[in-house]
């Protein structure tokens, strides 16, 4: 929004700071991690294709041994790729009803 105001309305950058109540670093921030996020996504897809039964924990520990990425970041990408596996419920034993006491 602030960049649009500067580009189209010919408003000064300082005026956009005041009108949108943002700081200078927020206006000038440029993300640098897109290529690295793509690398994480690619490695997660490869791991889940080769090891179908692995969940997030095993995938993260395998990736963490190679590169030291944050678990929050890897989990965010893992969920964005919809690789979350369903948690299987425990099987319960069918028990017979006991006979009444004499």
Secondary structure as the mmCIF struct_conf table of DSSP 4:
data_model
#
loop_
_struct_conf.conf_type_id
_struct_conf.id
_struct_conf.beg_label_comp_id
_struct_conf.beg_label_asym_id
_struct_conf.beg_label_seq_id
_struct_conf.end_label_comp_id
_struct_conf.end_label_asym_id
_struct_conf.end_label_seq_id
HELX_RH_AL_P HELX_RH_AL_P1 UNK A 2 UNK A 8
BEND BEND1 UNK A 9 UNK A 9
HELX_RH_AL_P HELX_RH_AL_P2 UNK A 13 UNK A 20
TURN_TY1_P TURN_TY1_P1 UNK A 21 UNK A 21
HELX_RH_AL_P HELX_RH_AL_P3 UNK A 24 UNK A 28
HELX_RH_AL_P HELX_RH_AL_P4 UNK A 34 UNK A 50
TURN_TY1_P TURN_TY1_P2 UNK A 52 UNK A 53
HELX_RH_AL_P HELX_RH_AL_P5 UNK A 56 UNK A 66
BEND BEND2 UNK A 67 UNK A 67
HELX_RH_AL_P HELX_RH_AL_P6 UNK A 71 UNK A 80
TURN_TY1_P TURN_TY1_P3 UNK A 81 UNK A 82
HELX_LH_PP_P HELX_LH_PP_P1 UNK A 84 UNK A 91
HELX_LH_PP_P HELX_LH_PP_P2 UNK A 96 UNK A 101
#
